Amino acid sequence: FLTAEDACGGTMRGSSGIISSPNFPNEYHNNADCTWTVVADPGDTISLIFTDFQMEEKYDYLEVEGSEPPTIWLSGMNVPPPVISNKNWLRLHFVTDSNHRYRGFSAHYQG
């Protein structure tokens, strides 16, 4: 059962855009489970540049698939280095537990 507040994720197209956690720059909610897929033109790669990153170490995390290494697991309070896809897509999976909420993340992508 999804309420409007829980709706998050989706497919992002186009040459550039911004992906951020629900409610950003306010605190994300507990028990979030969001998946975004970024799709660029065939043959293109995608750069994901984080501008803000703040989540509960180990318990809340962002998993990024589609780059090298195949799965990058991000958590904690440090802004991660940019992620470059090795195909024309990236998948971001944001998961939070039932306590301790932070600002979350914001990232800018470009194809």
Buried (B, 14 or more C-beta within 10 A) or exposed (E): EEEEEEEBBEEBEEEEBEBBBBBBEEBBBEEBEBBBBBBBEEEBBBBBBBEBBBBBEEEBBBBBBBBEEEEBEBBBEEBBEEBBBEBBBBBBBBBBBEEEBBBBBBBBBBB
